[in-house]
Amino acid sequence: MPSKVFFNLPAEKRERIIAAAYHEFSQNIFEKASIRNILAEADIGTGSFYRYFESKDELYLYVIDQKFRETNKLVMEGDDNA
């Protein structure tokens, strides 16, 4: 789970970080995914990253959870329209 500092960021910055992480994780297997690439794409520093997440593992699990929730929401909304 990300730190409280992460959740206190402006929504745009949180979304930028998650989008950059999703992009990196979707292009590379976990072991080859690069925090450096994520930081560059999200335009944040290493120190900031480690204030938001303890590790790459934590970020990965958070991104997977967020994408699962988005997908589940879309599926559930689709069921309501049936």
KEGULUM-300436 format. One record per atom (N, C-alpha, C): residue number from 1; residue in one letter; atom name; x, y, z. Coordinates in Angstrom, 2 decimals. Layout:
N
r resi: NUM resn: A name: CA u: X v: Y w: Z
...
//
This chain:
82
r resi: 1 resn: M name: N u: 0.85 v: -1.17 w: 0.00
r resi: 1 resn: M name: CA u: 0.00 v: 0.00 w: 0.00
r resi: 1 resn: M name: C u: 0.89 v: 1.24 w: 0.00
r resi: 2 resn: P name: N u: 0.63 v: 2.15 w: -0.89
r resi: 2 resn: P name: CA u: 1.42 v: 3.39 w: -0.91
r resi: 2 resn: P name: C u: 1.30 v: 4.15 w: 0.41
r resi: 3 resn: S name: N u: 2.22 v: 5.04 w: 0.64
r resi: 3 resn: S name: CA u: 2.21 v: 5.85 w: 1.85
r resi: 3 resn: S name: C u: 1.11 v: 6.91 w: 1.80
r resi: 4 resn: K name: N u: 0.85 v: 7.50 w: 2.95
r resi: 4 resn: K name: CA u: -0.12 v: 8.60 w: 3.02
r resi: 4 resn: K name: C u: 0.35 v: 9.77 w: 2.16
r resi: 5 resn: V name: N u: 1.66 v: 9.94 w: 2.06
r resi: 5 resn: V name: CA u: 2.22 v: 11.03 w: 1.25
r resi: 5 resn: V name: C u: 1.73 v: 10.89 w: -0.20
r resi: 6 resn: F name: N u: 1.73 v: 9.67 w: -0.72
r resi: 6 resn: F name: CA u: 1.26 v: 9.43 w: -2.09
r resi: 6 resn: F name: C u: -0.19 v: 9.85 w: -2.24
r resi: 7 resn: F name: N u: -1.03 v: 9.47 w: -1.28
r resi: 7 resn: F name: CA u: -2.46 v: 9.78 w: -1.38
r resi: 7 resn: F name: C u: -2.74 v: 11.26 w: -1.19
r resi: 8 resn: N name: N u: -1.79 v: 12.00 w: -0.63
r resi: 8 resn: N name: CA u: -1.95 v: 13.45 w: -0.47
r resi: 8 resn: N name: C u: -1.49 v: 14.24 w: -1.69
r resi: 9 resn: L name: N u: -0.90 v: 13.55 w: -2.66
r resi: 9 resn: L name: CA u: -0.48 v: 14.22 w: -3.90
r resi: 9 resn: L name: C u: -1.70 v: 14.67 w: -4.69
r resi: 10 resn: P name: N u: -1.52 v: 15.68 w: -5.53
r resi: 10 resn: P name: CA u: -2.62 v: 16.03 w: -6.46
r resi: 10 resn: P name: C u: -2.96 v: 14.82 w: -7.34
r resi: 11 resn: A name: N u: -4.22 v: 14.68 w: -7.67
r resi: 11 resn: A name: CA u: -4.69 v: 13.53 w: -8.47
r resi: 11 resn: A name: C u: -3.90 v: 13.40 w: -9.77
r resi: 12 resn: E name: N u: -3.59 v: 14.50 w: -10.41
r resi: 12 resn: E name: CA u: -2.86 v: 14.46 w: -11.68
r resi: 12 resn: E name: C u: -1.49 v: 13.80 w: -11.51
r resi: 13 resn: K name: N u: -0.80 v: 14.10 w: -10.43
r resi: 13 resn: K name: CA u: 0.52 v: 13.53 w: -10.21
r resi: 13 resn: K name: C u: 0.42 v: 12.05 w: -9.86
r resi: 14 resn: R name: N u: -0.55 v: 11.67 w: -9.04
r resi: 14 resn: R name: CA u: -0.75 v: 10.26 w: -8.74
r resi: 14 resn: R name: C u: -1.04 v: 9.48 w: -10.01
r resi: 15 resn: E name: N u: -1.92 v: 10.02 w: -10.84
r resi: 15 resn: E name: CA u: -2.28 v: 9.34 w: -12.09
r resi: 15 resn: E name: C u: -1.08 v: 9.24 w: -13.03
r resi: 16 resn: R name: N u: -0.24 v: 10.26 w: -13.07
r resi: 16 resn: R name: CA u: 0.95 v: 10.25 w: -13.91
r resi: 16 resn: R name: C u: 1.91 v: 9.14 w: -13.47
r resi: 17 resn: I name: N u: 2.08 v: 8.99 w: -12.17
r resi: 17 resn: I name: CA u: 2.96 v: 7.94 w: -11.64
r resi: 17 resn: I name: C u: 2.41 v: 6.56 w: -11.98
r resi: 18 resn: I name: N u: 1.13 v: 6.37 w: -11.75
r resi: 18 resn: I name: CA u: 0.50 v: 5.07 w: -12.02
r resi: 18 resn: I name: C u: 0.53 v: 4.76 w: -13.51
r resi: 19 resn: A name: N u: 0.28 v: 5.75 w: -14.35
r resi: 19 resn: A name: CA u: 0.32 v: 5.54 w: -15.80
r resi: 19 resn: A name: C u: 1.73 v: 5.16 w: -16.25
r resi: 20 resn: A name: N u: 2.73 v: 5.83 w: -15.71
r resi: 20 resn: A name: CA u: 4.12 v: 5.51 w: -16.08
r resi: 20 resn: A name: C u: 4.48 v: 4.10 w: -15.62
r resi: 21 resn: A name: N u: 4.05 v: 3.75 w: -14.42
r resi: 21 resn: A name: CA u: 4.33 v: 2.40 w: -13.91
r resi: 21 resn: A name: C u: 3.61 v: 1.35 w: -14.75
r resi: 22 resn: Y name: N u: 2.36 v: 1.60 w: -15.07
r resi: 22 resn: Y name: CA u: 1.61 v: 0.65 w: -15.89
r resi: 22 resn: Y name: C u: 2.28 v: 0.46 w: -17.25
r resi: 23 resn: H name: N u: 2.71 v: 1.55 w: -17.83
r resi: 23 resn: H name: CA u: 3.39 v: 1.48 w: -19.12
r resi: 23 resn: H name: C u: 4.65 v: 0.62 w: -19.01
r resi: 24 resn: E name: N u: 5.46 v: 0.88 w: -18.00
r resi: 24 resn: E name: CA u: 6.71 v: 0.11 w: -17.84
r resi: 24 resn: E name: C u: 6.43 v: -1.36 w: -17.57
r resi: 25 resn: F name: N u: 5.49 v: -1.64 w: -16.68
r resi: 25 resn: F name: CA u: 5.19 v: -3.04 w: -16.35
r resi: 25 resn: F name: C u: 4.53 v: -3.77 w: -17.51
r resi: 26 resn: S name: N u: 3.83 v: -3.05 w: -18.37
r resi: 26 resn: S name: CA u: 3.19 v: -3.71 w: -19.51
r resi: 26 resn: S name: C u: 4.18 v: -3.97 w: -20.64
r resi: 27 resn: Q name: N u: 5.32 v: -3.28 w: -20.62
r resi: 27 resn: Q name: CA u: 6.32 v: -3.44 w: -21.66
r resi: 27 resn: Q name: C u: 7.43 v: -4.42 w: -21.28
r resi: 28 resn: N name: N u: 7.56 v: -4.72 w: -19.98
r resi: 28 resn: N name: CA u: 8.67 v: -5.55 w: -19.49
r resi: 28 resn: N name: C u: 8.18 v: -6.52 w: -18.43
r resi: 29 resn: I name: N u: 8.83 v: -7.67 w: -18.35
r resi: 29 resn: I name: CA u: 8.53 v: -8.55 w: -17.24
r resi: 29 resn: I name: C u: 8.99 v: -7.85 w: -15.97
r resi: 30 resn: F name: N u: 8.43 v: -8.24 w: -14.85
r resi: 30 resn: F name: CA u: 8.69 v: -7.54 w: -13.59
r resi: 30 resn: F name: C u: 10.18 v: -7.36 w: -13.32
r resi: 31 resn: E name: N u: 10.94 v: -8.41 w: -13.47
r resi: 31 resn: E name: CA u: 12.37 v: -8.35 w: -13.16
r resi: 31 resn: E name: C u: 13.11 v: -7.32 w: -14.01
r resi: 32 resn: K name: N u: 12.66 v: -7.10 w: -15.23
r resi: 32 resn: K name: CA u: 13.34 v: -6.16 w: -16.12
r resi: 32 resn: K name: C u: 12.71 v: -4.77 w: -16.11
r resi: 33 resn: A name: N u: 11.56 v: -4.62 w: -15.47
r resi: 33 resn: A name: CA u: 10.92 v: -3.30 w: -15.37
r resi: 33 resn: A name: C u: 11.83 v: -2.40 w: -14.55
r resi: 34 resn: S name: N u: 11.96 v: -1.18 w: -15.00
r resi: 34 resn: S name: CA u: 12.92 v: -0.25 w: -14.41
r resi: 34 resn: S name: C u: 12.25 v: 0.90 w: -13.67
r resi: 35 resn: I name: N u: 12.60 v: 1.02 w: -12.39
r resi: 35 resn: I name: CA u: 12.13 v: 2.18 w: -11.62
r resi: 35 resn: I name: C u: 12.64 v: 3.45 w: -12.28
r resi: 36 resn: R name: N u: 13.86 v: 3.42 w: -12.77
r resi: 36 resn: R name: CA u: 14.44 v: 4.60 w: -13.43
r resi: 36 resn: R name: C u: 13.57 v: 5.06 w: -14.59
r resi: 37 resn: N name: N u: 13.07 v: 4.12 w: -15.41
r resi: 37 resn: N name: CA u: 12.19 v: 4.48 w: -16.53
r resi: 37 resn: N name: C u: 10.88 v: 5.07 w: -16.04
r resi: 38 resn: I name: N u: 10.33 v: 4.49 w: -14.98
r resi: 38 resn: I name: CA u: 9.09 v: 5.00 w: -14.41
r resi: 38 resn: I name: C u: 9.28 v: 6.43 w: -13.91
r resi: 39 resn: L name: N u: 10.37 v: 6.65 w: -13.20
r resi: 39 resn: L name: CA u: 10.65 v: 7.98 w: -12.65
r resi: 39 resn: L name: C u: 10.81 v: 9.01 w: -13.77
r resi: 40 resn: A name: N u: 11.50 v: 8.63 w: -14.83
r resi: 40 resn: A name: CA u: 11.71 v: 9.56 w: -15.95
r resi: 40 resn: A name: C u: 10.38 v: 9.89 w: -16.62
r resi: 41 resn: E name: N u: 9.56 v: 8.88 w: -16.87
r resi: 41 resn: E name: CA u: 8.28 v: 9.12 w: -17.54
r resi: 41 resn: E name: C u: 7.32 v: 9.92 w: -16.66
r resi: 42 resn: A name: N u: 7.35 v: 9.65 w: -15.36
r resi: 42 resn: A name: CA u: 6.45 v: 10.36 w: -14.43
r resi: 42 resn: A name: C u: 7.01 v: 11.70 w: -13.99
r resi: 43 resn: D name: N u: 8.27 v: 11.95 w: -14.33
r resi: 43 resn: D name: CA u: 8.95 v: 13.19 w: -13.96
r resi: 43 resn: D name: C u: 8.98 v: 13.41 w: -12.45
r resi: 44 resn: I name: N u: 9.46 v: 12.36 w: -11.75
r resi: 44 resn: I name: CA u: 9.66 v: 12.46 w: -10.31
r resi: 44 resn: I name: C u: 11.05 v: 11.95 w: -9.96
r resi: 45 resn: G name: N u: 11.54 v: 12.34 w: -8.82
r resi: 45 resn: G name: CA u: 12.86 v: 11.93 w: -8.37
r resi: 45 resn: G name: C u: 12.83 v: 10.62 w: -7.59
r resi: 46 resn: T name: N u: 14.00 v: 10.04 w: -7.46
r resi: 46 resn: T name: CA u: 14.13 v: 8.78 w: -6.72
r resi: 46 resn: T name: C u: 13.67 v: 8.93 w: -5.28
r resi: 47 resn: G name: N u: 14.10 v: 10.01 w: -4.63
r resi: 47 resn: G name: CA u: 13.70 v: 10.23 w: -3.24
r resi: 47 resn: G name: C u: 12.21 v: 10.33 w: -3.09
r resi: 48 resn: S name: N u: 11.56 v: 11.01 w: -4.03
r resi: 48 resn: S name: CA u: 10.10 v: 11.13 w: -3.98
r resi: 48 resn: S name: C u: 9.45 v: 9.76 w: -4.12
r resi: 49 resn: F name: N u: 9.96 v: 8.97 w: -5.07
r resi: 49 resn: F name: CA u: 9.39 v: 7.64 w: -5.28
r resi: 49 resn: F name: C u: 9.39 v: 6.85 w: -3.98
r resi: 50 resn: Y name: N u: 10.51 v: 6.85 w: -3.28
r resi: 50 resn: Y name: CA u: 10.62 v: 6.05 w: -2.07
r resi: 50 resn: Y name: C u: 9.88 v: 6.66 w: -0.88
r resi: 51 resn: R name: N u: 9.39 v: 7.88 w: -1.03
r resi: 51 resn: R name: CA u: 8.47 v: 8.43 w: -0.03
r resi: 51 resn: R name: C u: 7.06 v: 7.93 w: -0.31
r resi: 52 resn: Y name: N u: 6.78 v: 7.58 w: -1.55
r resi: 52 resn: Y name: CA u: 5.44 v: 7.11 w: -1.94
r resi: 52 resn: Y name: C u: 5.30 v: 5.60 w: -1.82
r resi: 53 resn: F name: N u: 6.34 v: 4.87 w: -2.20
r resi: 53 resn: F name: CA u: 6.33 v: 3.40 w: -2.22
r resi: 53 resn: F name: C u: 7.60 v: 2.88 w: -1.60
r resi: 54 resn: E name: N u: 7.50 v: 1.77 w: -0.89
r resi: 54 resn: E name: CA u: 8.68 v: 1.18 w: -0.27
r resi: 54 resn: E name: C u: 9.57 v: 0.46 w: -1.29
r resi: 55 resn: S name: N u: 8.95 v: -0.03 w: -2.37
r resi: 55 resn: S name: CA u: 9.71 v: -0.86 w: -3.30
r resi: 55 resn: S name: C u: 8.98 v: -0.95 w: -4.64
r resi: 56 resn: K name: N u: 9.67 v: -1.52 w: -5.61
r resi: 56 resn: K name: CA u: 9.06 v: -1.79 w: -6.92
r resi: 56 resn: K name: C u: 7.93 v: -2.79 w: -6.74
r resi: 57 resn: D name: N u: 8.11 v: -3.76 w: -5.86
r resi: 57 resn: D name: CA u: 7.07 v: -4.76 w: -5.61
r resi: 57 resn: D name: C u: 5.77 v: -4.09 w: -5.15
r resi: 58 resn: E name: N u: 5.91 v: -3.16 w: -4.21
r resi: 58 resn: E name: CA u: 4.73 v: -2.48 w: -3.70
r resi: 58 resn: E name: C u: 4.02 v: -1.68 w: -4.80
r resi: 59 resn: L name: N u: 4.79 v: -0.98 w: -5.62
r resi: 59 resn: L name: CA u: 4.22 v: -0.24 w: -6.74
r resi: 59 resn: L name: C u: 3.51 v: -1.19 w: -7.69
r resi: 60 resn: Y name: N u: 4.16 v: -2.29 w: -8.03
r resi: 60 resn: Y name: CA u: 3.58 v: -3.27 w: -8.95
r resi: 60 resn: Y name: C u: 2.23 v: -3.78 w: -8.43
r resi: 61 resn: L name: N u: 2.19 v: -4.18 w: -7.17
r resi: 61 resn: L name: CA u: 0.95 v: -4.69 w: -6.60
r resi: 61 resn: L name: C u: -0.14 v: -3.63 w: -6.58
r resi: 62 resn: Y name: N u: 0.24 v: -2.40 w: -6.32
r resi: 62 resn: Y name: CA u: -0.73 v: -1.31 w: -6.32
r resi: 62 resn: Y name: C u: -1.28 v: -1.07 w: -7.73
r resi: 63 resn: V name: N u: -0.42 v: -1.07 w: -8.71
r resi: 63 resn: V name: CA u: -0.86 v: -0.86 w: -10.10
r resi: 63 resn: V name: C u: -1.79 v: -1.99 w: -10.53
r resi: 64 resn: I name: N u: -1.43 v: -3.21 w: -10.22
r resi: 64 resn: I name: CA u: -2.28 v: -4.36 w: -10.57
r resi: 64 resn: I name: C u: -3.65 v: -4.22 w: -9.90
r resi: 65 resn: D name: N u: -3.65 v: -3.85 w: -8.63
r resi: 65 resn: D name: CA u: -4.90 v: -3.68 w: -7.90
r resi: 65 resn: D name: C u: -5.76 v: -2.58 w: -8.53
r resi: 66 resn: Q name: N u: -5.15 v: -1.47 w: -8.89
r resi: 66 resn: Q name: CA u: -5.89 v: -0.36 w: -9.50
r resi: 66 resn: Q name: C u: -6.48 v: -0.77 w: -10.84
r resi: 67 resn: K name: N u: -5.70 v: -1.46 w: -11.66
r resi: 67 resn: K name: CA u: -6.21 v: -1.90 w: -12.96
r resi: 67 resn: K name: C u: -7.33 v: -2.93 w: -12.80
r resi: 68 resn: F name: N u: -7.18 v: -3.81 w: -11.81
r resi: 68 resn: F name: CA u: -8.24 v: -4.78 w: -11.53
r resi: 68 resn: F name: C u: -9.53 v: -4.05 w: -11.14
r resi: 69 resn: R name: N u: -9.42 v: -3.06 w: -10.27
r resi: 69 resn: R name: CA u: -10.60 v: -2.31 w: -9.82
r resi: 69 resn: R name: C u: -11.26 v: -1.58 w: -11.00
r resi: 70 resn: E name: N u: -10.45 v: -0.98 w: -11.86
r resi: 70 resn: E name: CA u: -11.00 v: -0.29 w: -13.04
r resi: 70 resn: E name: C u: -11.75 v: -1.27 w: -13.93
r resi: 71 resn: T name: N u: -11.15 v: -2.41 w: -14.18
r resi: 71 resn: T name: CA u: -11.77 v: -3.42 w: -15.04
r resi: 71 resn: T name: C u: -13.05 v: -3.95 w: -14.41
r resi: 72 resn: N name: N u: -12.99 v: -4.23 w: -13.12
r resi: 72 resn: N name: CA u: -14.16 v: -4.74 w: -12.41
r resi: 72 resn: N name: C u: -15.30 v: -3.73 w: -12.46
r resi: 73 resn: K name: N u: -14.98 v: -2.47 w: -12.30
r resi: 73 resn: K name: CA u: -16.00 v: -1.41 w: -12.36
r resi: 73 resn: K name: C u: -16.66 v: -1.37 w: -13.73
r resi: 74 resn: L name: N u: -15.85 v: -1.47 w: -14.78
r resi: 74 resn: L name: CA u: -16.39 v: -1.47 w: -16.14
r resi: 74 resn: L name: C u: -17.30 v: -2.67 w: -16.38
r resi: 75 resn: V name: N u: -16.88 v: -3.81 w: -15.88
r resi: 75 resn: V name: CA u: -17.69 v: -5.03 w: -16.03
r resi: 75 resn: V name: C u: -19.01 v: -4.87 w: -15.29
r resi: 76 resn: M name: N u: -18.94 v: -4.36 w: -14.08
r resi: 76 resn: M name: CA u: -20.16 v: -4.20 w: -13.28
r resi: 76 resn: M name: C u: -21.09 v: -3.15 w: -13.90
r resi: 77 resn: E name: N u: -20.54 v: -2.09 w: -14.44
r resi: 77 resn: E name: CA u: -21.37 v: -1.09 w: -15.12
r resi: 77 resn: E name: C u: -22.01 v: -1.68 w: -16.36
r resi: 78 resn: G name: N u: -21.29 v: -2.56 w: -17.04
r resi: 78 resn: G name: CA u: -21.84 v: -3.23 w: -18.22
r resi: 78 resn: G name: C u: -22.99 v: -4.14 w: -17.86
r resi: 79 resn: D name: N u: -22.91 v: -4.80 w: -16.69
r resi: 79 resn: D name: CA u: -23.99 v: -5.66 w: -16.23
r resi: 79 resn: D name: C u: -25.26 v: -4.86 w: -15.93
r resi: 80 resn: D name: N u: -25.09 v: -3.63 w: -15.46
r resi: 80 resn: D name: CA u: -26.23 v: -2.79 w: -15.16
r resi: 80 resn: D name: C u: -26.99 v: -2.38 w: -16.42
r resi: 81 resn: N name: N u: -26.27 v: -2.33 w: -17.54
r resi: 81 resn: N name: CA u: -26.89 v: -1.92 w: -18.80
r resi: 81 resn: N name: C u: -27.52 v: -3.07 w: -19.56
r resi: 82 resn: A name: N u: -27.36 v: -4.28 w: -19.06
r resi: 82 resn: A name: CA u: -27.89 v: -5.45 w: -19.78
r resi: 82 resn: A name: C u: -29.38 v: -5.58 w: -19.63
//
